[in-house]
């Protein structure tokens, strides 16, 4: 049942983003940014914990998990060190994910040619 729940959550996120992409003039970059903000909002409202309990690893795969990670890191830094700590912890906690995305994006751009 766990695999099914994970698949359903990821599939739901993908389905919603595809519907938005097909029916609006938003670009994939806009949709990605929107889903990061939605993940942070769900985390702020305490709903992302419920989603994580329901789908476990399925909640860590889509881009909404990055918004959750950003919010949790900022909150932890704010609680420990105040306003400035929010920014320090935000960058240190999520830097591995950001660095990995930049590195693998660069590597794939070297390996594959862009098609029109």
Residue pairs with C-beta under 8 A, 6 or more apart in sequence:
2 55
2 56
5 54
5 55
5 56
5 58
6 55
6 56
6 57
6 58
6 59
6 61
7 58
8 55
8 58
9 51
9 54
9 55
9 58
9 59
9 62
10 55
10 58
10 61
10 62
13 35
13 62
13 63
13 64
14 62
17 31
17 35
20 26
20 31
20 34
21 28
21 31
26 34
32 63
35 62
35 63
35 64
35 67
36 63
36 64
36 66
36 67
36 70
37 67
38 64
38 67
39 48
39 63
39 64
39 65
39 66
39 67
39 68
39 70
39 71
40 67
40 68
40 70
40 71
41 67
42 48
42 51
42 64
42 67
42 68
43 49
43 67
43 68
43 71
43 72
44 71
48 59
48 64
48 68
51 59
52 59
52 60
59 65
59 68
66 94
66 97
69 93
69 94
69 97
70 90
70 94
72 93
73 89
73 90
73 92
73 93
73 94
74 86
74 87
74 89
74 90
75 86
76 89
76 93
77 85
77 86
77 87
77 88
77 89
77 90
77 93
78 85
78 86
78 89
80 89
81 88
81 89
